[in-house]
């Protein structure tokens, strides 16, 4: 029985010996130019058995560029030695005809001749490669630690120095007239805006309500945390007083009361705020509250705050109110402006402050000196007033430098015209 079972095995073994080697190799595509696909230029490293070699086809492709193909050539990889590295051969694609002086090998792909030129280069020793890798890694870490700085006018060697002096995470200094960037540090990084977003609340209220319009105060509005003016839900208030409370005293209770008056609820009003912010130039701002109190999904950027304030200051009523150091309400309460820059920073026109634990200190304001007007936005600061003074000084220095450069250019053009 065992003898009969072994016959099939013996037959298969004998058949495998009689099969030609070509049949066994048909499972994989044959190497050579015929099966070489077109591809982009690469510089393959040596391999032990087979390496890919780039070649240039005789003739030209579209746009006059040489046609490229990949052919395979068998080559044994050189043996590397740590003590004495050996030269390695790489394949380089060149657009030269055969016989240009290089050692070449040619093949045919269809009816086109291809030429591969070999060039011998010395390999990088293992020790040097490790040192280079460590150096590159250290460089990447150093770059990652550097402050992100951007300007529209190109690289300025003074920017990194001032950036290192700031505690703020995000900054934008903008020309109020043109919207051009004078200085920026992570200007598009989204962060919680805190009470700076009240500039949107105030603008919507100014556009939506009459000054003498009566506003009821819900218990929810009156229960908002500080900052607040302690509104009484059993009393009615004038819209004018509540708008001033939002703009100067940064009152959270007044913000919610206005939101509920205009949109019926704070949630619906927040949607209106987001839409209005987009229309007014803030593309990365999402509002969840009328007050700016920390909320999931709420965000703005330094660039957006600068754009919003630049837009709002074009409204004369907004600009007038924001520039007041104090205002008295119709019911006898005095509202003090939280923007200390009005009496601390030369040239301050108006501004809005903000603070929450998540947002840290935030600020956006406008300043004018010597005929120049700039807008400064700060987010995530620990030393806001010190940062603000440095940024304002820097912004006007840049404007003066630009003005001087323009005068020189104008003088040079005038002199050239006279000579001609």
C-alpha angles and dihedrals in degrees: 000000000000090000092058092046091055094055095079091050091049091048092052092048091051092047091053090055092052096049114100116245091240091069092056091052095052093087090076125050114258116256121241144082095298093071097034111123124218112255146155121285114277135165107225121204121234116276131193100253115003132018132187116240123198117223139182118234118228108255129029138280130211116326093015093287116142115255113247130206136171120236128179124233126183112239133160113232115241116250112247122217124199091214097044117015116210128221117267127210120228129181119239125190113230131173097228130123122245112278098035091131101271126114102256143174123202136201137174126247106191104311096335125095118225128198128204117194119205122213126188118221132173116249122237110255116249092244092052092048091054092048091048091050091051091048092049091049091050091049092052091051091049092050091049090054093051118100115262105244129175137174133178092225096059135253118348120184091211094063100073090051095056091040091058089055094059129088091195117110094208130025139174126184110185137181103246093210101048104017090235118152116249096174134355136181116183088330095171098045107121116235140158106279098205114193095342086084087067087084086075091048091050094047093051091048092050090052096043108040138054115235094243095043113128118241123197118213120223123211088247091056093047090051094060114123124248140324087069143129093224100247117202114230088210092062135066124227138200116253090230092061094047093049090053089048090055095046101042108020095032090228114190094193091053090048093056093043090055092045092053091046093052103036105016093244138031092243093057090044090052089056088052089050092053092049093047091048090055091050091049094053105273105122098169100045122113119180125205100163137034091225103047093241109156112282133166112262094015114128148148137172136230090250092051093049091050091050092047094049092045088054095044093051089062086069105085095208092051092047093048095051096043090053094057117104092205139000132192120225126227089253095054104264120134116222117205120206113244090208101101090177087082089076100020105050124054113240098018111160102173142325148170126229130203142181139178130150090251097043098037113200117344132180143171125182149144128244134187129199132158094352093310124112125196137177121220125196123186129185133180096014129160095188101033101164094047091047091048095053092050092048095048091050091047093048093054091044088057092048091051090049091051091049092050091049090051092051091050091049091049091049092049091050091049092051091049090052092052092050092050 
